[in-house]
Structure formats: C-alpha cells, structure tokens
C-alpha cells in the first residue's frame, strides 16, 4: 500500500506539521522548511531542530520531504538570479540535512526564452554547484512540470538529460506530479494510458528513479501546459487514473502526497 499523506502547513513551528498530518491520518509528509517566498530565511535554531525531531519520533517512521522555494531558478540566464538560486538551494539542502529530512523537491527551473538545451545545461551545472556546496545525505528530487511558459521538466527526456549531465547522479531522483504530467501531455486517465506513460519513464530513466509522488488532479485538460491542481476525482484526470497508480505494485510503499487546499478540519 502506498504511504499516503499531504503537504502540511508549518504555521507556528515546523514540528506542528506532524500534528496536522496525524490528525488527517497521513503516512507521508511534505513541508516548506522556510517561507517559500523569501530569499534570506532565518537559520534553524537548536530548539526548532529538537522539537522537529521529537515530533517526528512521536508520530513514527514516516517519509518526509521538503519543497524548495519557488523563487529558486537554477536554469536562469541572469547571473545575479543564478547566484542567489545556488546559494538558496544549498541552504535548503543544509536545512534538510540538519533536520534529517532525506528528500528535497525542486522544479527544474525556467530557461527564460534561451531554449530548452541551454536551460538544461545551466540547470545541471548549477545543481551540481549547489550539491557540492552543501552537506551530503539529502537526495534532490526533480519534479515533473506542466511545461507552462518556458519552464523545464515537462518531458521525461528533459529530466533524463539532467540526470545524465549531473556529476552527482547518485544524489538525484524524481518526484512525479500527476497533475503536471497530465497537463504536459501524458494521458494517465485510463489504465493503458497510464501503463504507456510509466513504460516511457522506465525506458528513459528507470522506474527506480521515482522516489516520491504528488497526487493532484488537474483543473485543465490534457496537454494544456497549465499547472492548476484540483482535488482528486474532481478534475480532468478522474478516479481511474489515480486507481491505476495506487494499485500499481511497483509503487507499493512509495510516499504519495496531496498538495490541494485543505479546510480547517484538514
């Protein structure tokens, strides 16, 4: 059975995400370790780390991932933004290492009009720099994207090229977002379509590269290239697509989290 969970708020303290997950009955967690809209976050305090570890131990051994800041663009052609992005992402990896979070999810960035190949080369190079400037022990998960604007990562071939270019491939994996791959043109609404999609991924990278899933339905139709999450079963993918994934024995035990909005009752 997959480990189903959610991205939870860290309002009031990082450790409170575990309480929110527990109340929702979740078995996997994703958080922001710091405000995702800030370049210069406060360093972790010893108390924060201790409270986080205690809360994690209290809920049991479950997988946790951090999602990197949306400001980071490791594919940027603007040197100032590139430098800030490398520093910020190395900082994110270091926070994860101090909290013992094993995974950090990042979007492959945007080439800004300079072309896919140029963007992929810049991203892979900058990612290597961030990894070399940060502590070991944290795996970076490249998130599949919808392909909106000039963003990279909407085709499996693009993620495969990043893995091939990296000097640290052993520290890289993939996070598959169901909304994003659907919006990018991978039709997972039916079992044959789902199987064909996974066959394509396996051919290019191997299914073992997948370490985490984001379970989101899509507000927009197939191949829209628009990233708009919807509650599962209420969007264009539909329940059959999710049934195919959740019943795939190859991913039994994989963490799968929802990122859709939650009410006060979680």
C-alpha positions as CSV (number, residue, x, y, z in Angstrom):
1,X,0.0,0.0,0.0
2,X,1.4,3.4,-0.9
3,X,2.2,5.8,2.0
4,X,-0.5,8.5,1.6
5,X,-0.1,11.9,3.1
6,X,-0.1,15.6,2.4
7,X,1.8,18.8,2.2
8,X,1.1,20.4,5.6
9,X,1.4,23.9,7.0
10,X,4.3,24.7,9.4
11,X,2.5,27.7,10.8
12,X,3.5,28.1,14.5
13,X,6.6,25.9,14.1
14,X,8.0,23.2,11.8
15,X,7.1,20.4,14.3
16,X,3.4,21.2,14.2
17,X,3.2,19.8,10.6
18,X,3.4,16.3,12.2
19,X,0.4,17.0,14.4
20,X,-1.6,18.2,11.4
21,X,-0.6,15.2,9.4
22,X,-1.5,12.9,12.3
23,X,-5.0,14.5,12.7
24,X,-5.5,13.9,8.9
25,X,-4.4,10.3,9.2
26,X,-1.5,10.7,6.9
27,X,1.5,8.4,6.4
28,X,3.8,10.8,4.4
29,X,4.6,14.5,4.8
30,X,5.9,17.4,2.7
31,X,6.7,20.8,4.1
32,X,8.4,24.1,3.4
33,X,11.3,24.4,5.8
34,X,11.1,28.1,5.4
35,X,8.8,30.7,3.7
36,X,9.0,29.8,0.1
37,X,8.8,33.4,-1.0
38,X,11.8,34.7,0.9
39,X,15.5,34.8,-0.3
40,X,17.0,35.2,3.2
41,X,15.3,32.9,5.7
42,X,16.3,32.7,9.3
43,X,18.7,29.9,10.2
44,X,17.3,26.9,12.1
45,X,17.6,27.1,15.9
46,X,18.7,24.2,18.0
47,X,15.2,24.3,19.6
48,X,13.5,24.1,16.2
49,X,15.5,21.1,15.3
50,X,14.9,19.3,18.6
51,X,11.1,19.9,18.5
52,X,11.0,18.7,14.9
53,X,12.9,15.5,15.8
54,X,10.8,14.8,18.8
55,X,7.5,15.3,16.9
56,X,8.8,13.1,14.1
57,X,9.8,10.4,16.5
58,X,6.4,10.7,18.2
59,X,4.4,10.0,15.0
60,X,6.6,7.1,13.9
61,X,8.9,6.3,11.0
62,X,7.3,8.0,8.0
63,X,8.9,9.6,4.9
64,X,9.3,13.4,4.9
65,X,10.2,15.7,2.0
66,X,10.8,19.4,1.8
67,X,9.8,21.5,-1.2
68,X,12.3,24.1,-2.3
69,X,11.5,27.8,-2.6
70,X,9.6,28.9,-5.7
71,X,12.0,31.8,-6.1
72,X,14.9,29.5,-7.0
73,X,15.7,29.2,-10.7
74,X,18.8,27.1,-11.4
75,X,18.3,27.5,-15.1
76,X,18.3,31.3,-15.2
77,X,20.4,33.2,-17.7
78,X,20.7,36.1,-15.3
79,X,23.9,35.8,-13.2
80,X,22.5,37.5,-10.2
81,X,19.5,35.3,-10.0
82,X,21.6,32.2,-10.7
83,X,24.0,33.1,-7.9
84,X,21.1,33.7,-5.4
85,X,19.4,30.5,-6.5
86,X,22.5,28.3,-6.0
87,X,23.1,29.8,-2.5
88,X,19.4,29.5,-1.6
89,X,19.2,25.9,-2.7
90,X,22.4,24.9,-1.0
91,X,20.9,26.5,2.1
92,X,17.7,24.4,1.7
93,X,19.7,21.2,1.4
94,X,21.7,22.1,4.5
95,X,18.4,22.8,6.5
96,X,17.1,19.4,5.4
97,X,20.4,17.7,6.5
98,X,20.1,19.3,9.9
99,X,16.5,18.2,10.2
100,X,17.4,14.7,8.9
101,X,14.9,15.2,6.0
102,X,16.0,12.8,3.3
103,X,14.4,14.4,0.2
104,X,14.1,17.9,-1.2
105,X,11.8,18.5,-4.2
106,X,12.7,21.2,-6.8
107,X,11.3,22.3,-10.1
108,X,13.9,22.3,-12.9
109,X,13.5,26.0,-13.4
110,X,12.9,28.2,-16.5
111,X,15.2,28.9,-19.4
112,X,13.6,32.3,-19.8
113,X,13.5,32.1,-23.6
114,X,17.0,30.9,-24.2
115,X,15.9,27.4,-25.3
116,X,15.5,24.1,-23.6
117,X,19.0,22.7,-24.3
118,X,20.6,25.9,-22.9
119,X,18.4,25.8,-19.9
120,X,19.0,22.2,-19.1
121,X,22.8,22.7,-19.3
122,X,22.6,25.7,-16.9
123,X,20.3,23.8,-14.5
124,X,22.5,20.7,-14.4
125,X,25.6,22.8,-13.8
126,X,24.1,25.0,-11.1
127,X,22.6,21.9,-9.4
128,X,26.0,20.3,-9.2
129,X,27.4,23.5,-7.6
130,X,24.6,23.6,-5.0
131,X,25.2,19.9,-4.2
132,X,28.9,20.5,-3.8
133,X,28.4,23.5,-1.6
134,X,26.0,21.6,0.7
135,X,26.0,18.8,3.2
136,X,25.6,15.2,2.0
137,X,22.8,12.8,2.9
138,X,19.9,14.6,1.2
139,X,18.5,13.4,-2.2
140,X,17.3,16.1,-4.6
141,X,14.1,15.1,-6.4
142,X,13.5,16.8,-9.8
143,X,9.7,17.4,-10.0
144,X,7.9,16.9,-13.3
145,X,6.3,20.1,-14.5
146,X,3.3,21.1,-16.7
147,X,5.5,23.0,-19.2
148,X,3.9,26.3,-18.5
149,X,5.8,29.2,-20.2
150,X,9.5,28.5,-20.5
151,X,9.7,26.0,-17.6
152,X,11.8,22.9,-18.0
153,X,10.9,19.3,-16.9
154,X,7.6,18.7,-18.7
155,X,9.1,15.9,-20.8
156,X,10.7,12.9,-19.3
157,X,13.5,13.3,-21.8
158,X,14.5,16.6,-20.2
159,X,14.7,15.1,-16.7
160,X,16.7,12.2,-18.2
161,X,19.2,14.7,-19.7
162,X,19.6,16.5,-16.3
163,X,20.4,13.1,-14.7
164,X,22.8,12.3,-17.5
165,X,24.6,15.6,-17.3
166,X,25.0,15.7,-13.5
167,X,28.3,14.9,-11.8
168,X,26.3,13.8,-8.7
169,X,23.6,11.4,-10.2
170,X,23.6,9.2,-7.1
171,X,22.1,12.2,-5.2
172,X,19.3,12.7,-7.7
173,X,15.8,11.2,-8.1
174,X,12.4,12.2,-9.5
175,X,9.1,13.4,-7.9
176,X,6.2,12.7,-10.3
177,X,3.3,15.1,-10.0
178,X,0.2,13.6,-11.6
179,X,-1.4,17.0,-12.5
180,X,1.8,18.2,-14.1
181,X,2.5,15.1,-16.3
182,X,-1.2,15.2,-17.4
183,X,-1.0,18.9,-18.3
184,X,2.3,18.1,-20.1
185,X,0.5,15.6,-22.4
186,X,0.9,12.2,-20.7
187,X,-2.6,10.7,-20.7
188,X,-3.0,8.7,-17.5
189,X,-6.8,8.7,-17.4
190,X,-7.0,5.1,-18.5
191,X,-5.0,2.0,-17.4
192,X,-3.5,1.6,-20.9
193,X,-2.5,5.3,-21.0
194,X,-1.1,5.0,-17.5
195,X,1.0,1.9,-18.3
196,X,2.3,3.5,-21.5
197,X,3.3,6.6,-19.6
198,X,5.2,4.5,-17.0
199,X,6.8,2.5,-19.8
200,X,8.1,5.7,-21.3
201,X,9.5,6.8,-18.0
202,X,11.1,3.5,-17.4
203,X,12.8,3.4,-20.8
204,X,14.3,6.9,-20.3
205,X,15.3,6.8,-16.6
206,X,14.2,3.6,-14.9
207,X,11.3,3.5,-12.5
208,X,13.7,3.3,-9.6
209,X,14.4,7.0,-10.1
210,X,10.9,7.8,-8.8
211,X,11.1,8.3,-5.1
212,X,8.0,10.5,-4.4
213,X,4.6,11.3,-5.9
214,X,2.4,14.4,-5.8
215,X,-1.2,13.3,-6.2
216,X,-3.1,16.1,-7.7
217,X,-6.0,16.1,-10.2
218,X,-5.9,18.8,-12.9
219,X,-8.3,21.7,-13.4
220,X,-7.2,22.0,-17.0
221,X,-7.4,19.4,-19.9
222,X,-4.8,17.1,-21.2
223,X,-1.7,18.8,-22.8
224,X,-2.9,22.3,-21.6
225,X,0.5,23.0,-20.2
226,X,-1.2,24.8,-17.4
227,X,-0.4,24.0,-13.7
228,X,-3.7,24.1,-11.8
229,X,-4.3,21.5,-9.1
230,X,-7.7,20.1,-8.4
231,X,-9.0,17.7,-5.7
232,X,-8.6,14.0,-6.7
233,X,-11.6,12.8,-8.7
234,X,-12.9,16.3,-9.3
235,X,-10.6,17.2,-12.2
236,X,-9.8,16.2,-15.8
237,X,-7.8,13.1,-14.8
238,X,-10.5,11.4,-12.8
239,X,-10.5,8.5,-10.4
240,X,-9.5,5.8,-12.9
241,X,-6.1,7.4,-13.4
242,X,-5.4,7.5,-9.7
243,X,-6.6,4.0,-9.2
244,X,-4.1,2.8,-11.8
245,X,-1.2,4.4,-9.8
246,X,-2.4,3.5,-6.3
247,X,-2.8,-0.2,-7.4
248,X,0.5,-0.4,-9.2
249,X,2.5,-2.9,-7.2
250,X,5.8,-1.3,-8.4
251,X,5.0,1.7,-6.2
252,X,3.7,0.0,-3.1
253,X,5.4,1.7,-0.2
254,X,6.2,4.9,-2.1
255,X,5.2,8.2,-0.4
256,X,2.4,9.9,-2.2
257,X,1.1,13.3,-1.0
258,X,-1.7,15.7,-2.0
259,X,-1.0,19.4,-2.4
260,X,-4.6,20.7,-2.7
261,X,-6.0,23.2,-0.3
262,X,-7.4,21.9,3.0
263,X,-10.2,23.1,5.3
264,X,-9.9,23.8,9.0
265,X,-10.7,20.1,9.6
266,X,-7.6,19.2,7.4
